[in-house]
Amino acid sequence: MKPTFIGIGAQKCASSWIYDILADHPQVSVSNKKELDYFSYHYEHGQAWYENHFQYRPGVIAVGEISPSYFNEASVPKRVRLYNSGARILLSLRDPVQRALSQHRHLVRIGLVTGPDFSFETAIDNNPSYIEQGMYATHIRNWLKYFHRDQIHIVLMEDIVSSSQISARSIYQFLDVNDNHVSKSLNEKSNPSYVARSQLTSEIVTRLRKGTQSIGLGNLWKTIGNTGLRKMYRIANRKPSESIIPIVTNEAVQNIRSKFRDDILDLESILQRDLKSWLPQ
């Protein structure tokens, strides 16, 4: 099946929540695997490979996938345009400093930041992507070269937190599906922040999950999770990321906000919305 919509991120901006509230909508078909990364990392696989990830169901109106890698990859908008010029684009954003901090927690969790210094300030100096991915207006301008503004629906994570139902309804309306649907994932936190007590155990569990999904046994994995074993594992092998990441000082936060200032002002003009809470105070 050929997708009619594509979620493009941004990374750590509630894209998993959007996937979840679309996955159980009866008029929406999403890829079984989130983050196909076709237009960014797997373009050489070809369209047939891509479209084989989507299954037809009676009553489906909207078909799509969500890959946050698409947002800031410069080559992706043109590729999507060539594939489907009428595609609808879903984009979620959040305070860029909070996004960068969430990215840092994620990298610590998966073991890419190994310490002994786990501080956000050190990491942001060492990893340019923390800032680069938060230059939202810059990346949106690139997408606007290939798609009309009304083809891009932008939702802010702050709005999702304050009113998940209104945010979900706006997404459903954008995709022309029933906006009265109430997702079972509406008020769930899709990706809570944590670090593994044992990285080896975490890697083994991840390999098992991916292995079952790769051979078509994704439902078996879900069944195992529903027995309570997944919850037991999480309690045993997870701890809050804040337990090893030092608290970020306000001075550091304001310094980082200054790096985003000009881009945020440009974003305000694109969204026609006041974003002063994201600016340096």
C-alpha positions in Angstrom: 0.0 0.0 0.0 1.2 3.5 -0.7 1.2 5.8 2.3 -0.9 8.9 2.3 0.8 10.6 5.3 4.3 10.6 6.8 5.3 11.6 10.4 8.7 13.2 10.3 9.5 13.8 13.9 11.2 15.7 15.4 13.2 13.4 17.6 12.1 13.2 21.2 9.0 15.2 20.5 6.1 12.8 21.1 6.3 11.0 17.8 5.8 7.7 19.7 2.6 9.1 21.2 1.4 10.1 17.7 2.2 6.6 16.4 0.3 5.0 19.3 -2.9 7.2 19.0 -3.0 6.4 15.2 -2.2 2.7 15.6 -5.6 1.9 17.2 -7.7 4.2 15.0 -10.0 2.0 12.9 -9.6 4.2 9.8 -5.8 4.4 10.0 -3.2 1.9 9.0 0.4 2.4 10.2 3.5 0.3 9.7 3.8 -2.5 12.2 7.3 -1.2 12.9 7.7 2.5 13.9 10.6 4.3 12.2 11.0 2.6 8.9 13.6 5.3 8.0 13.0 4.5 4.3 13.5 8.0 3.0 16.6 8.6 5.2 18.6 5.5 5.8 17.0 2.7 3.6 16.2 4.5 0.4 18.2 2.0 -1.6 15.7 -0.8 -0.6 13.2 0.6 -3.1 9.5 1.4 -3.0 8.3 -2.2 -3.1 10.2 -2.9 0.2 8.7 0.2 1.7 5.1 -0.4 0.7 5.3 -4.0 1.9 5.3 -2.6 5.5 1.7 -1.5 5.1 -1.3 -3.8 5.3 -4.8 -3.1 3.9 -7.8 -3.3 6.2 -11.4 -2.6 5.3 -12.4 0.9 6.2 -8.9 2.4 6.2 -8.7 5.9 4.9 -5.2 7.0 6.0 -2.0 5.0 5.6 1.4 6.1 6.9 4.4 5.8 9.1 6.5 7.9 11.5 10.3 8.2 11.3 11.8 11.1 13.2 15.0 10.8 11.2 13.2 12.4 8.3 12.9 15.9 9.8 16.5 17.1 9.7 17.8 15.0 6.8 18.2 17.5 4.0 17.6 15.0 1.2 14.4 13.6 2.6 11.8 16.3 1.6 12.6 16.0 -2.1 12.5 12.2 -1.9 9.1 12.3 -0.3 7.9 14.8 -2.8 9.0 12.6 -5.7 7.2 9.6 -4.1 3.9 11.3 -3.3 3.5 15.1 -3.9 0.2 15.0 -2.2 1.4 13.4 1.1 0.3 14.9 4.3 3.1 15.6 6.7 2.8 15.3 10.5 5.4 17.1 12.6 5.6 17.4 16.4 7.8 19.9 18.2 8.7 20.9 21.8 10.9 23.4 23.6 14.2 22.8 21.9 16.2 22.8 25.2 13.9 20.1 26.7 14.2 18.2 23.4 17.9 18.2 23.7 17.8 17.1 27.3 15.5 14.3 26.4 17.9 13.3 23.6 20.7 13.3 26.2 18.7 11.0 28.5 18.0 8.7 25.6 21.7 8.5 24.7 22.6 7.8 28.3 20.0 5.1 28.5 21.2 3.2 25.4 24.8 3.5 26.5 26.1 6.0 23.9 27.1 8.4 26.7 29.3 6.3 28.9 30.5 8.8 31.5 32.0 9.2 34.0 30.7 12.7 33.2 27.0 12.4 32.3 26.3 16.1 32.6 24.1 17.7 29.9 26.4 20.6 29.6 29.4 18.4 28.7 27.3 16.3 26.3 25.9 19.3 24.4 29.5 20.6 23.8 30.6 17.2 22.5 27.5 16.4 20.3 26.5 19.0 17.7 23.2 17.2 17.0 21.8 18.3 20.3 21.6 21.8 18.9 21.3 21.0 15.2 18.1 18.9 15.6 16.5 21.7 17.5 16.8 24.2 14.7 13.2 23.7 13.8 12.6 26.7 11.5 15.7 25.8 9.5 14.4 22.3 8.8 10.8 23.4 8.2 12.0 25.9 5.6 13.6 23.0 3.8 10.3 21.0 3.8 8.4 24.1 2.6 10.5 24.1 -0.5 8.7 20.9 -1.6 5.3 21.0 0.3 2.7 23.6 0.8 2.2 24.8 4.4 -1.3 23.4 4.5 0.2 19.9 3.9 2.2 20.1 7.1 0.4 19.7 10.4 2.5 20.9 13.3 1.6 20.0 16.9 3.5 21.1 20.0 4.3 18.7 22.8 3.2 21.3 25.3 -0.3 21.1 23.7 -0.3 17.4 23.9 0.5 17.5 27.6 -2.2 20.2 28.4 -4.9 18.6 26.2 -4.1 15.3 24.7 -7.7 14.9 23.3 -7.7 18.2 21.5 -4.2 17.4 20.0 -5.3 13.9 18.9 -8.5 15.4 17.4 -6.5 17.9 15.4 -4.4 15.1 14.0 -7.4 13.0 13.1 -9.0 16.0 11.4 -5.9 16.7 9.4 -5.9 13.1 8.1 -9.7 13.2 7.4 -10.5 10.3 9.7 -13.1 10.1 12.5 -12.1 12.7 15.1 -14.4 11.3 17.7 -12.1 8.3 18.2 -10.6 8.0 21.7 -7.4 6.1 21.7 -6.4 3.8 24.5 -3.0 5.5 24.4 -4.4 9.0 24.7 -3.0 9.7 28.1 -0.1 7.2 28.2 3.5 8.3 28.3 5.0 6.4 25.4 8.7 6.7 26.2 9.4 7.2 29.9 13.0 8.3 30.7 15.2 5.7 32.5 18.6 4.1 32.4 19.4 0.4 32.6 20.9 -1.0 35.7 22.5 -3.7 33.5 23.2 -2.6 29.9 23.9 -6.2 28.9 20.4 -7.4 30.1 18.8 -4.5 28.3 20.6 -5.4 25.1 19.5 -9.0 25.4 15.9 -8.0 25.9 16.1 -5.6 22.9 17.5 -8.4 20.7 14.7 -10.8 21.8 12.1 -8.2 21.0 13.5 -7.3 17.6 14.0 -11.0 16.8 10.4 -12.0 17.5 9.1 -9.0 15.5 11.4 -9.8 12.5 9.9 -13.3 12.2 6.4 -12.1 12.5 5.9 -12.9 16.2 5.3 -9.3 17.3 1.9 -10.3 18.8 3.6 -13.0 20.9 5.9 -10.4 22.4 2.9 -8.2 23.2 1.2 -11.2 24.8 4.3 -11.9 27.0 4.2 -8.2 28.0 0.6 -8.4 29.0 1.4 -11.3 31.5 3.2 -8.8 33.6 6.7 -10.1 32.8 7.6 -6.8 31.1 6.6 -4.8 34.1 8.6 -7.0 36.4 11.7 -6.6 34.1 11.3 -2.8 34.1 11.2 -2.7 37.8 14.2 -4.9 38.2 16.4 -3.4 35.5 15.5 0.3 35.3 16.2 3.4 37.3 15.3 7.1 36.7 17.8 8.8 34.3 18.0 11.6 36.8 19.8 9.3 39.2 23.0 9.6 37.2 22.5 12.8 35.2 23.3 16.0 37.2 20.7 18.7 37.5 21.2 21.3 34.8 21.8 24.8 36.2 19.5 27.7 35.1 22.6 29.5 33.9 23.4 26.6 31.6 19.8 26.4 30.4 19.7 30.1 29.5 23.0 29.8 27.7 21.7 27.0 25.6 18.4 28.9 24.9 20.4 31.7 23.4 21.7 29.3 20.7 18.2 28.7 19.6 17.0 32.3 19.8 17.0 33.4 16.1 15.6 30.1 15.0 12.7 30.3 17.5 11.9 33.8 16.3 11.7 32.5 12.7 9.6 29.6 13.9 7.1 32.0 15.5 6.5 33.6 12.1 6.0 30.2 10.5 3.6 29.0 13.2 2.0 32.4 13.8 2.3 31.6 17.5 4.0 33.1 20.6 6.9 31.0 21.7 8.5 33.3 24.2 8.6 30.6 26.9 11.3 28.9 24.7 13.4 32.1 24.5 16.1 33.1 27.0 14.6 34.7 30.0 
